[in-house]
């Protein structure tokens, strides 16, 4: 019994000793030095402001259309006798080419009859002229020159006038018959191509019947919708009109058959009225000979093609481009000053260009323009970085801070 009490007492004594030793060691441990957490400024990507000459361009879109397109129609009735091989969908036609021929037998007979009528009227007129001359001579012989005027009927003047009218009518009928005969040949009114055809050999057509559609290929037109600000950027008035290459240059591009094609044209006029549905106004660009000299290495600017257009505007001697991401809702921008503090500026914006705007003032040359979103307020510190990730900070290094850091390092080395 006594032995058990001795073992238990010894164990409790050892435990008490270890607890007391740990408490003493904890009390003698030096307290850790408290350090304040360093506040790290947020990052912003910047780009230095650079001024230089900029050409103002306007980008828009439009569909290529021929300047002239008409529906060919018959002016007389008859059966189609022949159709030219070139008068087919996509066919090439030249001005004056006979495209459709209508049977002309009836019209040739009409011309023959009209000529015969003219000959008869000429003979009748000759007879009346001779009789009128004879009547005048007879009257002079019978009257004895008594001073009285003969009547018109005595001189056969009415008969002579009727004969002259009959001849004029006969000649008019002949001209009408010859015109109808000429119209049996339907010719191409200009150089161009055939869009559609509705005529076939043996088909009977009436006056006004649609035979097909043709369009000219000498000039292609593209209607380009513009806003009021686009007109201001191009410095063009309503109802602007130019001749040839006097207007602004227009580059037209389209992705065709997997390749980017481009054609050069010129702005020749601006509509005089605004489209009430879109509140826009259209400018018309022209490309000369789009299927020939105006093609892109032989690839024509086909009608119906949808193209992107870039209109060349005036040059601005001193301007800079601001990305849309840098522009705030109130058209202001953020910059970072030499102390790495966020500041606000209000640029003078004159136009929008692509993914940015063009400004002619309001920013200093070389200022660091913020081009990324920021989460701090104006006047707060921020860390500027160039787009490549390099530091863009212009804040000078504090001398006092450097000396303090050096002294602290020396003290620590001495203590060690």
Buried (B, 14 or more C-beta within 10 A) or exposed (E): EEEEEEEEEEEEEEEEEEEEEEEEEEEEEEEEEEEEEEEEBEBBBBBEBEBEEBEBBBBBEBEBBBBBEBEBBBBBBBEBBEBBEBBBEEBBBEEEBBBBBBBBEBBBEBBEEBBEBBEEBBEBBEEBBEBBEEBBEEBEEEEEEEEEEBEEEBBBBEBBEBBBEBBEEBBEBBEEBBEBBBBBEBBBBBBBBBBBBBBEEEBEBEEEBEBBBBBBBBBBBBBBBBBEEBBBBBEBEEEBEBEEEEBBBBBBBBEBEEEEBBBBBBBBBBBEEEEEEEEBBBBBBBBBBBBEEBBBEEBBBBBEBEBBBBBBBEEBEEBBBBBEEBBEEEBEBBBBBEEBBBBBBBBEBBBBBEEBBBBBBBBEEEBBBBBBEBEBEEEEBBBBBEEEEEEBBEBEEEEEEEEEEEEEEEEEEEEE
